Amino acid sequence: HLSGDIDYSGDSFASYPNGLAAVFGPDAIPQAGLIQIFLFVGFLELGVMKDVTGEAEFPGDFRNGALDFGWDTFDEDTKLTKRAVELNNGRA
């Protein structure tokens, strides 16, 4: 858990349980907080994390012509290897 308070009323991050107990348990996150999380994730999915320019090379490529970090300098075998590593780590 993170240190510090999660809200202005003094509830700490450690005061909420892990897993499904954080949603359904007696010490669950308040419903308004869950709604905020749901709406924020929905905003990210619908408004931010999409291929705006149509330049995506593969599913999940949200660079949109702006972020590169050297990806275009790799040859095709290196790109394939790096994608396989991400898949094996469960990130793609």
DSSP file with accessible surface (Angstrom, degrees, kcal/mol):
  #  RESIDUE AA STRUCTURE BP1 BP2  ACC     N-H-->O    O-->H-N    N-H-->O    O-->H-N    TCO  KAPPA ALPHA  PHI   PSI    X-CA   Y-CA   Z-CA
    1    1 A H              0   0  140      0, 0.0     2,-0.1     0, 0.0    13,-0.1   0.000 360.0 360.0 360.0 152.4    0.0    0.0    0.0
    2    2 A L        -     0   0  121      1,-0.1    12,-0.3    11,-0.0    11,-0.3  -0.435 360.0-114.8 -76.0 154.6    1.0    3.6   -0.5
    3    3 A S  S    S+     0   0  116     -2,-0.1     2,-0.1    10,-0.1    -1,-0.1  -0.507  73.8  36.0 -84.3 159.3    1.8    5.8    2.4
    4    4 A G  S    S-     0   0   46     -2,-0.2     9,-1.6     6,-0.0    10,-0.3  -0.383  94.7 -43.7  96.9-175.3   -0.3    8.7    3.3
    5    5 A D  B     -A   12   0A 103      7,-0.2     7,-0.3    -2,-0.1     6,-0.1  -0.718  29.3-155.2 -97.5 147.5   -4.0    9.6    3.1
    6    6 A I  S    S+     0   0   78      5,-3.3     2,-0.3    -2,-0.3     6,-0.2   0.655  79.8  13.4 -93.3 -18.7   -6.3    8.8    0.2
    7    7 A D  S >  S-     0   0   56      4,-0.9     3,-1.1     1,-0.0    -1,-0.1  -0.897  83.3 -98.0-147.8 176.2   -8.8   11.5    0.9
    8    8 A Y  T 3  S+     0   0  247     -2,-0.3    -1,-0.0     1,-0.2    -3,-0.0   0.634 111.4  70.3 -76.7 -12.7   -9.2   14.7    3.0
    9    9 A S  T 3  S-     0   0   91      2,-0.1    -1,-0.2     1,-0.0     0, 0.0   0.518 117.2-104.1 -83.9  -2.6  -11.1   12.9    5.8
   10   10 A G    <   +     0   0   40     -3,-1.1     2,-0.3     1,-0.3    -2,-0.1   0.524  66.6 150.8  99.4   5.4   -7.9   11.1    6.8
   11   11 A D        -     0   0   62     -6,-0.1    -5,-3.3     1,-0.0    -4,-0.9  -0.575  36.1-143.4 -70.7 130.3   -8.5    7.6    5.4
   12   12 A S  B >   -A    5   0A  41     -2,-0.3     3,-1.2    -7,-0.3     4,-0.3  -0.516  19.8-116.1 -92.2 161.9   -5.1    6.0    4.6
   13   13 A F  G >  S+     0   0   58     -9,-1.6     3,-1.4   -11,-0.3   -10,-0.1   0.879 116.3  58.7 -60.3 -36.8   -4.4    3.7    1.7
   14   14 A A  G 3  S+     0   0   66    -10,-0.3    -1,-0.3   -12,-0.3    -9,-0.1   0.655  89.2  73.1 -70.5 -13.2   -3.6    1.0    4.2
   15   15 A S  G <  S+     0   0   52     -3,-1.2    -1,-0.3     2,-0.1    -2,-0.2   0.614  87.0  74.0 -78.3  -9.4   -7.1    1.2    5.6
   16   16 A Y  S <  S-     0   0   31     -3,-1.4     6,-0.1    -4,-0.3    12,-0.1  -0.861  83.2-125.6-104.6 138.6   -8.6   -0.5    2.5
   17   17 A P        -     0   0   44      0, 0.0     2,-0.2     0, 0.0    12,-0.1  -0.180  25.4-104.3 -75.0 173.1   -8.2   -4.2    1.9
   18   18 A N  S >  S+     0   0  121      3,-0.1     3,-0.9     4,-0.1     4,-0.3  -0.503  74.3   0.2 -91.7 162.5   -6.7   -5.9   -1.2
   19   19 A G  T >  S-     0   0   60      1,-0.2     3,-1.4     2,-0.2     4,-0.3  -0.195 124.5 -14.8  67.7-148.1   -8.5   -7.7   -4.0
   20   20 A L  T >> S+     0   0  128      1,-0.3     4,-3.1     2,-0.2     3,-1.4   0.742 126.2  71.3 -66.5 -22.8  -12.3   -8.1   -4.1
   21   21 A A  H <> S+     0   0   43     -3,-0.9     4,-1.3     1,-0.3    -1,-0.3   0.797  89.6  62.3 -64.0 -25.1  -12.6   -7.1   -0.5
   22   22 A A  H <4 S+     0   0   13     -3,-1.4     7,-3.2    -4,-0.3    -1,-0.3   0.736 116.3  30.4 -71.0 -19.1  -11.8   -3.6   -1.5
   23   23 A V  H <4 S+     0   0   60     -3,-1.4    -2,-0.2    -4,-0.3    -1,-0.2   0.805 137.7  18.3-104.6 -39.7  -15.0   -3.6   -3.6
   24   24 A F  H  < S+     0   0  161     -4,-3.1    -3,-0.2     3,-0.1    -2,-0.1   0.546  99.2  98.1-113.6 -12.1  -17.4   -5.9   -1.8
   25   25 A G  S >< S-     0   0   21     -4,-1.3     3,-1.3    -5,-0.5    -4,-0.0  -0.086  86.7 -98.0 -77.5 178.2  -16.0   -6.2    1.8
   26   26 A P  T 3  S+     0   0  134      0, 0.0    -1,-0.1     0, 0.0    -4,-0.1   0.789 125.7  44.8 -66.9 -27.3  -17.1   -4.4    4.9
   27   27 A D  T 3  S+     0   0  107     -6,-0.2    -2,-0.1     3,-0.0    -3,-0.1  -0.130  89.7 151.8-104.4  36.5  -14.2   -1.9    4.6
   28   28 A A    <   -     0   0   28     -3,-1.3    -5,-0.2     1,-0.1    -6,-0.2  -0.152  56.2 -89.7 -69.2 160.1  -14.8   -1.4    0.8
   29   29 A I        -     0   0   44     -7,-3.2    -1,-0.1     1,-0.1     5,-0.1  -0.446  58.0 -95.0 -63.4 137.6  -13.9    1.7   -1.1
   30   30 A P    >>  -     0   0   71      0, 0.0     4,-1.8     0, 0.0     3,-0.6  -0.204  30.5-116.2 -57.9 149.8  -16.9    4.1   -1.1
   31   31 A Q  H 3> S+     0   0  151      1,-0.3     4,-2.4     2,-0.2     5,-0.2   0.868 114.7  57.1 -58.6 -37.5  -19.3    3.8   -4.1
   32   32 A A  H 3> S+     0   0   65      1,-0.2     4,-2.1     2,-0.2    -1,-0.3   0.887 106.1  51.1 -63.0 -35.4  -18.5    7.4   -5.2
   33   33 A G  H <> S+     0   0   18     -3,-0.6     4,-2.2     2,-0.2    -1,-0.2   0.901 109.1  49.6 -67.4 -40.9  -14.8    6.5   -5.4
   34   34 A L  H  X S+     0   0   52     -4,-1.8     4,-2.7     2,-0.2    -2,-0.2   0.898 109.6  51.9 -65.0 -38.3  -15.5    3.4   -7.5
   35   35 A I  H  X S+     0   0   85     -4,-2.4     4,-2.8     2,-0.2     5,-0.2   0.916 108.8  50.9 -64.1 -40.5  -17.6    5.5   -9.9
   36   36 A Q  H  X S+     0   0  140     -4,-2.1     4,-2.3     2,-0.2    -2,-0.2   0.920 111.4  47.5 -62.2 -43.4  -14.8    8.0  -10.2
   37   37 A I  H  X S+     0   0   95     -4,-2.2     4,-2.6     2,-0.2     5,-0.2   0.941 112.8  49.2 -63.0 -46.0  -12.3    5.2  -11.0
   38   38 A F  H  X S+     0   0  159     -4,-2.7     4,-2.4     1,-0.2    -2,-0.2   0.927 113.1  46.2 -60.3 -45.2  -14.8    3.7  -13.6
   39   39 A L  H  X S+     0   0  109     -4,-2.8     4,-2.5     2,-0.2    -1,-0.2   0.895 112.0  51.0 -67.0 -38.2  -15.4    7.0  -15.3
   40   40 A F  H  X S+     0   0  123     -4,-2.3     4,-2.4    -5,-0.2    -2,-0.2   0.936 111.8  46.4 -65.4 -44.0  -11.7    7.9  -15.4
   41   41 A V  H  X S+     0   0   73     -4,-2.6     4,-2.6     1,-0.2    -2,-0.2   0.912 112.1  52.0 -65.0 -39.6  -10.8    4.5  -17.0
   42   42 A G  H  X S+     0   0   28     -4,-2.4     4,-2.6    -5,-0.2     5,-0.3   0.910 108.5  50.9 -61.9 -41.1  -13.7    5.0  -19.4
   43   43 A F  H  X>S+     0   0  125     -4,-2.5     4,-2.9     1,-0.2     5,-0.8   0.926 111.2  48.1 -60.9 -44.3  -12.3    8.4  -20.4
   44   44 A L  I  X>S+     0   0   51     -4,-2.4     5,-3.3     3,-0.2     4,-1.2   0.925 114.0  46.6 -63.0 -43.9   -8.9    7.0  -21.0
   45   45 A E  I  <5S+     0   0  119     -4,-2.6    -2,-0.2     3,-0.2    -1,-0.2   0.911 123.3  32.3 -64.8 -43.3  -10.2    4.1  -23.1
   46   46 A L  I  <5S+     0   0  139     -4,-2.6    -2,-0.2    -5,-0.2    -1,-0.2   0.799 131.9  26.0 -87.6 -29.4  -12.5    6.3  -25.2
   47   47 A G  I  <5S+     0   0   40     -4,-2.9    -3,-0.2    -5,-0.3     3,-0.2   0.747 129.3  20.8-109.2 -26.1  -10.6    9.5  -25.4
   48   48 A V  I  <<S+     0   0   73     -4,-1.2     2,-1.9    -5,-0.8    -3,-0.2   0.842 106.7  62.6-113.2 -51.1   -6.9    8.9  -25.0
   49   49 A M  S   <S+     0   0   81     -5,-3.3     2,-0.3    -6,-0.1    -1,-0.2  -0.462  81.3  99.8 -88.6  72.2   -5.8    5.4  -25.7
   50   50 A K  S    S-     0   0  101     -2,-1.9     2,-1.3    -3,-0.2     3,-0.2  -0.981  81.1-100.9-147.9 159.9   -6.7    5.0  -29.4
   51   51 A D        +     0   0   60     -2,-0.3    11,-0.1     1,-0.2    -2,-0.1  -0.694  44.0 170.2 -84.4  96.1   -5.0    5.2  -32.7
   52   52 A V  S    S+     0   0  101     -2,-1.3    -1,-0.2     1,-0.2    10,-0.0   0.889  73.9  40.7 -76.5 -40.0   -6.0    8.7  -33.8
   53   53 A T  S    S-     0   0   67     -3,-0.2    -1,-0.2     1,-0.0    -2,-0.1   0.594 100.5-124.2 -89.7 -12.7   -3.7    9.0  -36.8
   54   54 A G  S    S+     0   0   59      1,-0.1    -2,-0.1     0, 0.0    -3,-0.1   0.671  77.7 118.5  77.8  16.6   -4.1    5.5  -38.3
   55   55 A E        +     0   0  118      6,-0.1    10,-0.1     2,-0.0    -1,-0.1   0.305  32.6 138.5 -97.2   8.9   -0.3    4.9  -38.1
   56   56 A A        -     0   0   41      1,-0.2     6,-0.1     5,-0.1    -5,-0.0  -0.294  37.4-165.2 -62.3 134.3   -0.4    2.0  -35.7
   57   57 A E  S    S+     0   0   84      1,-0.2    -1,-0.2     2,-0.0    -2,-0.0   0.681  73.6   1.2 -88.6 -21.4    2.0   -0.8  -36.6
   58   58 A F  S >  S-     0   0   56      3,-0.0     3,-1.8     0, 0.0    -1,-0.2  -0.971  96.8 -68.2-159.2 161.3    0.4   -3.4  -34.3
   59   59 A P  T 3  S+     0   0  132      0, 0.0     3,-0.1     0, 0.0    -2,-0.0  -0.363 121.2  27.1 -59.5 132.9   -2.6   -3.6  -31.8
   60   60 A G  T 3  S+     0   0   51      1,-0.2     2,-1.1    32,-0.1   -10,-0.0   0.468  81.0 135.0  93.0   1.6   -1.8   -1.5  -28.8
   61   61 A D    <   +     0   0    8     -3,-1.8     3,-0.3     1,-0.1    -1,-0.2  -0.722  17.3 161.1 -86.1  97.6    0.4    1.0  -30.7
   62   62 A F        +     0   0   86     -2,-1.1   -12,-0.2     1,-0.2    -1,-0.1  -0.036  33.6 114.8-108.0  28.7   -0.9    4.3  -29.4
   63   63 A R    >>  -     0   0   46      3,-0.1     3,-2.3     1,-0.1     4,-1.1   0.828  54.4-162.4 -68.6 -32.1    2.1    6.5  -30.3
   64   64 A N  T 34  -     0   0   43     -3,-0.3    -1,-0.1     1,-0.3    -2,-0.1   0.825  66.9 -61.9  53.7  34.4    0.1    8.4  -32.8
   65   65 A G  T 34 S+     0   0   58      2,-0.2    -1,-0.3     1,-0.1     3,-0.1   0.522 129.7  83.1  76.0   4.8    3.2    9.7  -34.5
   66   66 A A  T <4 S+     0   0   85     -3,-2.3     2,-0.4     1,-0.2    -2,-0.2   0.859  78.9  50.4-107.4 -53.2    4.4   11.5  -31.4
   67   67 A L     <  +     0   0  101     -4,-1.1    -2,-0.2     1,-0.2    -1,-0.2  -0.756  51.5 148.4 -93.9 133.8    6.2    9.1  -29.1
   68   68 A D    >   -     0   0   57     -2,-0.4     3,-1.7    -3,-0.1    -1,-0.2   0.659  22.0-171.5-127.9 -51.2    8.9    7.0  -30.5
   69   69 A F  T 3  S-     0   0  183      1,-0.3    -2,-0.1     2,-0.1     0, 0.0   0.821  81.6 -57.1  54.0  29.1   11.7    6.3  -28.0
   70   70 A G  T >  S+     0   0   25      1,-0.0     3,-1.4     3,-0.0     4,-0.5   0.536 100.3 131.8  88.3   4.7   13.8    4.7  -30.7
   71   71 A W  G X  S+     0   0   37     -3,-1.7     3,-1.4     1,-0.3    -2,-0.1   0.890  71.2  55.4 -58.1 -39.8   11.2    2.1  -31.8
   72   72 A D  G 3  S+     0   0   91      1,-0.3    -1,-0.3     7,-0.0    -3,-0.1   0.626  97.9  64.1 -71.5 -10.8   11.7    3.0  -35.5
   73   73 A T  G <  S+     0   0  114     -3,-1.4    -1,-0.3     2,-0.1     2,-0.2   0.615  85.1  92.9 -86.0 -12.4   15.4    2.4  -35.3
   74   74 A F  S <  S-     0   0   68     -3,-1.4     2,-0.1    -4,-0.5    -4,-0.0  -0.530  77.3-122.0 -81.0 148.4   15.0   -1.3  -34.5
   75   75 A D     >  -     0   0   92     -2,-0.2     4,-2.3     1,-0.1     5,-0.2  -0.335  35.0 -98.0 -79.6 171.8   15.0   -3.9  -37.3
   76   76 A E  H  > S+     0   0  122      1,-0.2     4,-2.4     2,-0.2     5,-0.2   0.860 122.3  53.4 -63.7 -35.5   12.0   -6.2  -37.7
   77   77 A D  H  > S+     0   0  119      2,-0.2     4,-2.2     1,-0.2    -1,-0.2   0.908 110.0  47.8 -66.3 -40.6   13.6   -9.1  -35.8
   78   78 A T  H  > S+     0   0   51      2,-0.2     4,-2.7     1,-0.2     5,-0.2   0.914 111.5  50.4 -66.0 -41.5   14.3   -6.9  -32.8
   79   79 A K  H  X S+     0   0   13     -4,-2.3     4,-2.4     1,-0.2    -2,-0.2   0.930 110.7  49.4 -60.9 -43.9   10.8   -5.5  -32.8
   80   80 A L  H  X S+     0   0  111     -4,-2.4     4,-2.1     1,-0.2    -2,-0.2   0.910 111.6  49.1 -63.2 -40.9    9.4   -9.0  -33.0
   81   81 A T  H  X S+     0   0   89     -4,-2.2     4,-2.2     2,-0.2    -2,-0.2   0.928 111.3  48.8 -63.6 -45.2   11.5  -10.1  -30.0
   82   82 A K  H  X S+     0   0   90     -4,-2.7     4,-2.0     1,-0.2    -2,-0.2   0.889 110.6  50.6 -65.3 -37.3   10.5   -7.1  -27.9
   83   83 A R  H  X S+     0   0   59     -4,-2.4     4,-2.5    -5,-0.2    -1,-0.2   0.907 109.4  51.7 -64.6 -40.2    6.9   -7.7  -28.7
   84   84 A A  H  X S+     0   0   43     -4,-2.1     4,-2.6     2,-0.2    -2,-0.2   0.903 107.7  52.2 -63.4 -39.1    7.3  -11.3  -27.6
   85   85 A V  H  X S+     0   0   71     -4,-2.2     4,-1.7     2,-0.2    -1,-0.2   0.932 110.2  48.3 -62.3 -43.7    8.9  -10.2  -24.3
   86   86 A E  H  <>S+     0   0   71     -4,-2.0     5,-2.6     1,-0.2     6,-0.6   0.917 112.0  49.3 -63.9 -41.6    6.0   -7.9  -23.6
   87   87 A L  H ><5S+     0   0  107     -4,-2.5     3,-1.3     1,-0.2    -1,-0.2   0.913 109.9  51.2 -63.8 -41.5    3.5  -10.7  -24.4
   88   88 A N  H 3<5S+     0   0  138     -4,-2.6    -1,-0.2     1,-0.3    -2,-0.2   0.811 109.6  50.7 -66.7 -27.9    5.3  -13.1  -22.1
   89   89 A N  T 3<5S-     0   0   90     -4,-1.7    -1,-0.3    -5,-0.2    -2,-0.2   0.422 115.9-116.6 -88.0  -0.4    5.2  -10.6  -19.3
   90   90 A G  T < 5S+     0   0   63     -3,-1.3    -3,-0.2    -4,-0.3    -2,-0.1   0.763  81.7 118.3  76.8  24.5    1.5  -10.1  -19.8
   91   91 A R      <       0   0  164     -5,-2.6    -4,-0.2    -6,-0.2    -5,-0.1   0.425 360.0 360.0-103.1  -0.3    1.7   -6.4  -20.8
   92   92 A A              0   0   97     -6,-0.6   -32,-0.1    -5,-0.1    -2,-0.0  -0.915 360.0 360.0-137.1 360.0    0.3   -6.7  -24.3
